Amino acid sequence: MRFESLICIALGILWLPGCAAYQFGTDHLYPANIRTIYVPVAQNQTARHQLGPQLTEAVIDEIQRRTPFIVVDHAGADSVLQCTIGSEGKVVLTEASSDDPRALDTAIAVSANWTGRGGMPLFTNAITKQNPNEPTVFTQSARFVPEAGQSVGAANREAIKKLAQRIVSQMENRW
């Protein structure tokens, strides 16, 4: 019985240094040298003018909820997250016999670029990106059914919310 106890203690001692670098919480998920972030109003290249402010608000809310970063209102921050809404469109999925749309998808495409001081790119998680200086492109769709009282505006808000979640998820360090 003593020999087994000594083996367990020895294994426990050897195991502890492996966990020494483990950190609790979410702080280790993000770059350690970034404390503040500036998020200017998203540029909007679509006809739906409300999308820029909606995306900006959703991204800021998501950053404040999930990250250790402090959102500031000036370009002197440690980092800047710039977003551009490039397109927004609808696709008819099904039609009634009268050719009225019954179910549609709305899709929004956003390019985002997160840079540190001096223009250093911080989106390191983009797997398919060849050039780290190019913006990362995110697309998101949401379904709506006008017959059920759903609107393109509500579907766009849902797509914007999911886009904000995806953009902020991309800010995490790669494992």
Secondary structure, DSSP 4 states (H G I P E B T S, - for coil): -HHHHHHHHHHHHHHHHHHTT---SSGGGS-TT--EEE-PPPEE-SS-TTHHHHHHHHHHHHHHHHSSPEEESSTTSSEEEEEEEEEEEEEEEEE-TTS-EEEEEEEEEEEEEEEEGGG-B-----SS-S-TTSPEEEEEEEEE-GGGT--HHHHHHHHHHHHHHHHHHTTSPP-
